[in-house]
Amino acid sequence: MLNTKDIMETITMIQDEHLDIRTITMGISLMDCCDSDIDVSCRKVYDKIYNKAKNLVKTGEEIEKKYGIPIVNKRVSVTPVSLLTAVSGGDPVKYAKILDKVAKDIGVNFIGGYSALVHKGFAAGDRALINSIPRALAETNFVCSSVNIGSTKSGINMDAVKIMGQIVRDTAELTKMNQCIGAAKLVVFCNAPEDNPFMAGAFHGIGEPDCVINVGVSGPGVVRSALSKMPKNSSLSEVADLIKKTAFKITRMGQLVGSEASQKLDVPFGIIDLSLAPTPAVGDSVAYILEEIGLEQCGTHGTTAALAMLNDAVKKGGVMASSNVGGLSGAFIPVSEDAGMIKAAENGTLSLEKLEAMTAVCSVGLDMIVLPGDTPSETISAIIADEAAIGMVNSKTTAVRVIPAIGQKEGEMLDFGGLLGKGPIMKVNKKSSAIMINRGGKIPAPMQSLKN
Amino acid sequence: MKAVITVIGKDMVGILAKVSTTCAQANANVVEVTQSILDEYFAMIMLVDIDNMNCSLEELKNDIETTVPTMTVHVMHEDIFNSMHRI
């Protein structure tokens, strides 16, 4: 017989602590959709995605009802579209529109993969795709875009970094009537993972199978609540242990849902990504976990150490609970999506510089940070370069998703609504980085790349 | 296969009777019941066999909610508890 305490614990986690399956993401390869005629190619893309994913939303809902666990998002990620553009030529926005249409028709809430991988240089199709990103994101609702500009193995493509600073700005400009939302759907990566189920950075890597199910599990509220019941004088080893145990339980649930979804859809199960992904809901915040560990407010001294421990403990708990852990797995720190981070940024405890330090030990990077509208594109490029350098040297994924709030200045607020939340516009260093960025070229791969 | 039904809320007369009647109508056999009352709050956990059930878990949940409208009801497949709490 099941233990009453265990049953009540699971129910409390779901009912009061916002435990959920954040996303079931189906990765679909589009390699067999390439055609030298862009219209034929688009048609094949539509047909393949539709056929593979038409039951995704329905299956997700069935599992939700069977286990009584909310599955917040059902999504699709596809092969980087730059590879299709390389074969077909033509206007890449056509692909964005067809992806948008199929996403709408199958009922998913995001489709990722309007992407290019240019960490070592530009191949055919890459530049055309990157230049089309602002238009593609302005003219579609569901499409998410990402560009990988660096890796530990190959260094940082500074020409791409320079372009991306401008692209981020242009994307915000083109969607300025709509809270600059385009930039919230664009991620610039270093060491991008090929199996990440979380948006906006999800794409289906070229080493992946034809079709695969990846699951993203969340639950910052559960971790915080577990910690809040702990005495304040427990040692940090005990805190780490408790986080590990909690992460284990959450991941086991993800494993169950993932294997069930894969069976029902007859698609192989890829990975579980156990990421503490906050939402603007009260209590569902990573910042509050750090505060529960013993910081007066997130962003003060000690934040980086607490986050490093949290990130590591989450991974350790997750690894044992699942057959395959992948993606980004760890703690996300998107400012606008986290009630605690918003508060800390508003009263100045949390600065861009501190966030940068935190990204060296968390699972991703500078995420959902709103910048003043007059931030020059070279400064955005320099922010991207700093972040990529952290990723490159530490052999980890880092990403930049910043939103220049066109027409607004420091101290004001940009409100996206929904899961994306709202972000206070943060202070950016006013000194110029333009000469360095305009040099272009490459930052060579670090010593860490020479492992063979 | 079994499912776990939990009913939580303010104690009142006839909760167990109402819930088990609904289970009987759905042809779900009640295997085990535990209940506790803490202060004025009532918490019941019921394990039911769902192999021969004549409706879905969601329908069963909706039916129970209709019979005890003031209570919080969860109906969940037992696998979720097994996977979370057992290695």
Interface residues (C-beta under 8 A of the other chain):
Chain A: M1 L2 N3 T4 D6 I7 M8 E9 T10 I11 I14 Q15 K65 K66 Y67 G68 I69 K249 R252 M253 Q255 L256
Chain B: V4 T6 I8 E32 T34 S36 A43 I45 L47 S56 L57 E58 K61 T72 H74 V75 M76 H77 E78 D79 I80 F81 N82 S83 M84 H85
